[in-house]
């Protein structure tokens, strides 16, 4: 079996060091991250990630969905707000927006799943941009649009930690940014977690209070129990120290794929020329996508579809908008296995099976 994800192999590669870091926390007796001090495991991880993304503040929370929700709240988004959002992403993106009470206006995508043309007939209150598959759009264009309308650019960087746009790291590209540490994300923890990144101290203080029942904020407001535990934080801090090496391994895996797929006339969705991708996903646009997926699964190759339908077509978010590019995109995209510890022989097997299916 060639598995889709590689979190099990990451654990195998660093198992004793990961276990040791978890035990260090358990022995300390300070597992709950609400007990926040500058020397806590959580604070050390926040400091490391802020440095990695060139941000002033990093605030760890319980999930990537919470991170995006808190980022929206910090920017004043709530009932009566109208938020722009790409039509293609995991449903958690739109879910976080709806949790604020705001209205969503979806934006159609291009062939890479990135935002195409901005709407001109509405006055939005914010733009949430999703770095799909770890690829980054033309952030200069997005910035110009947001500056023109005087709205915040909120970066959903759940899939793009380690990607770079014109020397600026993902996590620094928005006015405020959110990350996810779910097991399927680039920097995975063995549970769940998220992070909000900002350069604004007032926003950072607001989110720190909001994440733990609003304790210490001095405000009459309901907060949340959305904390990243210290054991997860300590393991993530260790994995972050290895992250550049993991990115290099993923880059090599993509190079193996690119060469073999080019040989059989199939191309994957690549990043733009001014972007260095973290190679989080290897996505092809395939004829008879569903048939190919079933064939690969029958041969022991796990694949996934990101995503089966645009968020604009989901009943809970249906805005009645037509998103023709997004609908075509969701009909033929197929994600192949990719992770830092995928073997070259496994890549060759996947590509040989694709060649066999199409009779090339």
Secondary structure, 3 states (H helix, E strand, C coil): CECCCCHHHHHHHHHHHHHHHHHHHHHHCCCCCCCCCCCCHHHHHHHHHHHHHCCCEEEEECCHHHHHHHHHHHCCCCCCCEEEEECCCCCHHHHHHHHCCCEEEEECECCCCCECCCCCCCCCCEEEEECHHHCCCCHHHHHHHHHHHCCEEEEECCCCCCCEECCEECCCCCCEEEEECCCCCCCCCCCCCEEEEECCHHHHHHHHHHCECCCCCCCCCCCCECCCCHHHHHHHHHHHHCHHHHHHHHHHHHHHHHHHHHHCCCCECCCCCCEECCCCCEEEECCCHHHHHHHHHHCCECCECCCCCCHHHCCCCCCCCCCHHHHHHHHHEEEECCCCCCCHHHHHHHHHHHHHHHCC
